[in-house]
Amino acid sequence: MSTPLQKNQRSNLRFLIVEVGTQISNLQDYIASSGTSSIAGSFDRIGYIHNLKIRLHNDSYQQRLKSGDNESDSVAFRSINNIANNLERIAELCLDCTHHVTDSHNKNYEFSDEYGQLLDRVALGISLIARANQDSDTQQALKIAEIQQKLSDHCEQLINKYSKALKIKKHTDDLIAALFVLKSIKSMGDSLLKICDATLSRNLGQTISVDRYYSLSRCVDHLQQNGASKNLVLDTVAETRSGSAISGVSEANKEDIIAIFKEGKKQKLKEECQSVERWHKIYPGIAPRILSYQKKGQSAALLIEHLAGNTFENILLQGSDKLQKKSLKQLSLTLSDIWKKTKNKKAINAQYMRQLQKRMPDVYAIHPSFQEQSSHIAGINIPSFSELLQQAHKLEKTLAAPFSVYIHGDFNTDNIIYDPQQDKINFIDLHRSGFMDYVQDISVFMVSNYRLKSLNQTHRQRVLQVNLAIYQFAAEFAQQHKDDTFELRLALGLARSLASSTRFTLDKTLAKAMFYRSRLLIEQVLNLSTKHRADYHAPIKEIFVG
């Protein structure tokens, strides 16, 4: 249910829509008069348009203060602000067009009729905004998107036409001016699309785009065809760092989620879909079922089976000691079974240092102080972190895992689900799965526990116990399968995850703790003589103690 517009919002939005519509009309008149009519009035009204936008922003701010922490209200207020911003942007683009038309030398050239057709579409889109928002009419919002698509296609056709005409080298000044006008009109269409997205978000109570709306509609149709209620509710569950939006789909007035809707980049979701299918063949039951896969352009959407249980992260932070131990035991049993069943005799090198080198520019962008130079202290050379990575990469070439197994690939604690009723482990977010060194999943898991935010000393102690337990499990597996370089690879895997994870935190204390622990592990491995490598043990307790 959308938040209704308040009286002041309705009035100011209506006035703003009328004023911007007038700007379009003024531009059309100016073009029709071959640039001879006055445009001073349009300049005078821009200040009024800006004031109307500010009034809408202020109205939204006041309503936001009164509404508290209601997410639906927050989305509604942000949406109105976005609509106001993009209406003002269309008005500014009208003025840009008048300047470019003024620059044309031949005012009677063939462009004016084509401009008129394009601007008629813009005017039609603007005319739908009021009803779409005041009546929460989603169909009117979708019509705005249809208008934008036709406008964009028409603009692209004309841009290509005029670009080709430029090669003849006649009327070049007029053609250049025309291309600028077309670019501005196309940008008006982009603003209309943003207005459509904002309107849909306001009407539905959560941030959504028109592409996501259509994907969601098709997924909902799938659920309803399979017996779900016609009255479904969508609630945001998470937003990933890769840009994917994850929502839970449930029936109205019921708390239980019946499916997960995930929307994002087509390539990433396609990889996840394919990986889930592979998991079903390799280890049935570990991955959720894909209920529906939709794609459009560069975006895609998945409707995924909702899995019962809690994420390992939630259990670690909020679960009882008994539940935490039970979930960890089942995780170890599941991993052991997967590794044994998928074990491949072919040696594999994860190249942890090469992985880390690729991520360091992003780390330095967030923490420039980590980009240290080599130095000398009391005659001792202290290499820079980059130099350490180079040295460790050379050493790592000799540390291939003697076998590979099928791993998760992004084994963070929020991607592991434990159902205590079934005593069962499930994996989610599987787009990076593949045959690899099992140490990679173990190191990612341990560091994802460590970097959880807002942990008190009790939770820190629990993290240490969990990491020691998973380390002991992995070390025993390595010993059973004659993996002699396990400890060295684990140290480098932990170093990779510790340092690369700093790009996700602005907490300087935590970031420094992870970065210098990473450096310590790399230096330990590099300083080992060949004969002492077999005796090395990764200092798990020292790394994760607080």
Secondary structure, DSSP 8 states (H G I E B T S, - for coil): ------HHHHHHHHHHHHHHHHHHHHHHHHHHTTT-S--HHHHHHHHHHHHHHHHHHHHHHHHHHHHTT-HHHHHHHHHHHHHHHHHHHHHHHHHHHHHHHHH-S-TTSTHHHHHHHHHHHHHHHHHTHHHHHHTT-HHHHHHHHHHHHHHHHHHHHHHHHHHHHHTTTSSHHHHHHHHHHHHHHHHHHHHHHHHHHHHHHHHHTS---HHHHHHHHHHHHHHHHTT--S-EEEEEEEE-TTS-EEEEEEETT--SEEEEEEEEEHHHHHHHHHHHHHHHHHSTTSS--EEEEEEETTEEEEEEE---SEEHHHHHHHS-HHHHHHHHHHHHHHHHHHHHHH-BSS-B---HHHHHHHHHHHHHHH-GGG----EEETTEEE--HHHHHHHHHHHHTT--BSSBEEE-SS--GGGEEEETTTTEEEE---TT-EEE-HHHHHHHHHHHHHT-SS--HHHHHHHHHHHHHHHHHHHHHHHHTT-TTHHHHHHHHHHHHHHHHGGG---HHHHHHHHHHHHHHHHHHHT--GGGGGG----HHHHH--
